[in-house]
Amino acid sequence: MALRNAKVAAVLLVVLVLLLAKWLGIFARLGEPALLAQSIQGLGAWGYVAFVAAFTVLQPFGVPGTIFVVAAPLIWPWPVAFALSMTGSMGASTVGFSFARFVGRDWMAPRIPERLKRYNDALERHAFKTVFLLRLVFWMPQVLHTFLGVSKVRGSTHFWASLLGYAPPLFLMSFFGQKLFDVVKDVPVRTWLLLAVGLAALALLGLSIRRSCTVSTPARR
């Protein structure tokens, strides 16, 4: 009974934190990395604390981590941005992982997409390597926190494998983030529309080729 009450309290605490963030207008500022950067810069030295705290608390429960990762190099030199992005990412991953494991596998496990469930066998055989590759490729989506939390991966394995998996992409984002932002913001809207149309056309072409190959391939007996 005490454990059940503790789980309910944990869920209620998360809801209260999210409501408080909305009441303070934090979500409105998170919609634009440049606006987020401006807000944090106005906090001075407390900006470091605010950045890591917001990253750690809000990312596991719906806020995309890329907002923070993109905003960091707009505020600080890349070494500082990298260190804070790593700290926030690890804090968010630990909170998301721990929350999923504590609240319970029975409620959260059915919500895991099938494309992640196929990694269960790999986690049992090569936990560290699998977590490292998942973090390296997918980074920090909330559903991945949940998947790893309800799996049998040890907490220490998850922590160190995630740390190594995050390092390469976060380094690249921190080092090139400002330069990339300067290039992207000057790209005309027309170019983005043409790029979107081109990607959609390629996707449709790929689906057409795949379907034609499936139809033309005789069934094996």
GIGIGI-V755614 format. One record per run of one state. SS is the DSSP state (h for helix, s for strand, l for the rest). FROM is the first residue (numbers start at 1). TO is the last residue. Records with the same first field share a line. If there is no record, write none. Layout:
SS: FROM-TO  FROM-TO
This chain:
l: 1-1  24-25  31-32  42-45  62-64  76-77  104-104  112-113  118-119  126-126  139-141  151-154  186-188  217-221
h: 2-23  26-30  33-41  46-61  65-75  78-103  105-111  114-117  120-125  127-138  142-150  155-185  189-216
